Amino acid sequence: MAESAEIDTGLVDDDPGYRAAVIDLLGVISYGEISAFDRLAEDAKLAPTMQDKVALATMAAGELGKVAPLHQRISELGGDPYEAMAPFNKAIDEFHRHTAPSDWLEGLVKAFVGDGLADDFYREIAAFLDPTTRDLVVSSLDEDGGHAVFVVDRVRTEIAAHPTVGGRLALWGRRLMGEALTQAQRVAADRDSLTALLTGGVDRPGLDLAALGRMFTRLTERHAARMSELGLDS
Amino acid sequence: MAESAEIDTGLVDDDPGYRAAVIDLLGVISYGEISAFDRLAEDAKLAPTMQDKVALATMAAGELGKVAPLHQRISELGGDPYEAMAPFNKAIDEFHRHTAPSDWLEGLVKAFVGDGLADDFYREIAAFLDPTTRDLVVSSLDEDGGHAVFVVDRVRTEIAAHPTVGGRLALWGRRLMGEALTQAQRVAADRDSLTALLTGGVDRPGLDLAALGRMFTRLTERHAARMSELGLDS
């Protein structure tokens, strides 16, 4: 009892709806990391050099390393990590099925743009969380830009050498954004508790429609900034 | 200059042959870890449950995490990590090509028996290294038995439920050992500097044939112990 008393459950004890929402959120983030691991480990096979392969494999390992603390927090909140992830398997699997890269460069752009988009979204949501959960979510984001530098360098070099590649990858970036929105919308429609994190509850401030619109604008702008960093139109 | 003076290069400055051998050794170990990552990430797809999949993916990420310090030491010794790995790509790739698991259980046994064998061998070699390199090599071994417990549990459960599985997996374990010896022999024949780590040099004590024989016996005995831990004849 002394031990469990040390675990900070935040607002969770007072608000079962909030608790369910946080478990949902940690579930979707951790399944996203597991899927990112799978996809990056798979895409690493397309790498043209051993150096590139190790760089992508290192990104994959990094994603997986974030899963254990998220699962631990789900357990602390009284949830089961695998049950918490299950409702999101379909949407995330579909996202990856519809955006399987056809070559190494598409894989790199997906790693950069897709993970960036997910991270931006979780960072927006983090603002509505209790401090303990917020810190955990923020620490699971790719704050270190190490692998980003690697991706930007590779994609820009390739576009410089073969300018037509830029047009193809720009379309690819738009498809990634479209597919991410489609699946996010499906999740939002299915999981009321998760949506309520953003729209608020009786004791919790949330976003009205105008604020949700502004959040969406911010996400789009950051997506455009990332595409432009790669040398691509968005 | 002040910075490079702090790097402990061990015996390396006095003995170019030893330096080349250590770079070889770190090269083969790091390529082994990268290949283990690939193979475990691939085998994770065969997992019957999401829990099993995450357990194997975590092992994969763990292998990859060991690569960076090994590469750093190769660079400190004046070598190029990717050039150092290149001579061993063929033997390690061949090992994996000849021991591709046909199902989840064979993948588990390979992870346990194959990595155990490699770790035992590197631990034997470590005794002949300067302290800095020895510590690095030993720290790259799977000292935590966490994933071993997971594998032993899964394999034993399966054999209890389907006794005929035991015979098939026992053969599989023998094939893994045989293939590992074949490839190790090829490496030993190709890389004199690496062999000289064990057999010694002018200023370094080494093993005579009888001692090499005893080392081989120890490796075989530990392999048998691991098989028996899984509930398998060796």
HADDOCK unambig.tbl for C-alpha pairs under 7 A between the chains (distance, minus, plus):
assign (segid A and resid 41 and name CA) (segid B and resid 41 and name CA) 6.59 0.50 0.50
assign (segid A and resid 58 and name CA) (segid B and resid 64 and name CA) 6.73 0.50 0.50
assign (segid A and resid 61 and name CA) (segid B and resid 61 and name CA) 4.36 0.50 0.50
assign (segid A and resid 61 and name CA) (segid B and resid 64 and name CA) 6.85 0.50 0.50
assign (segid A and resid 64 and name CA) (segid B and resid 58 and name CA) 6.73 0.50 0.50
assign (segid A and resid 64 and name CA) (segid B and resid 61 and name CA) 6.85 0.50 0.50
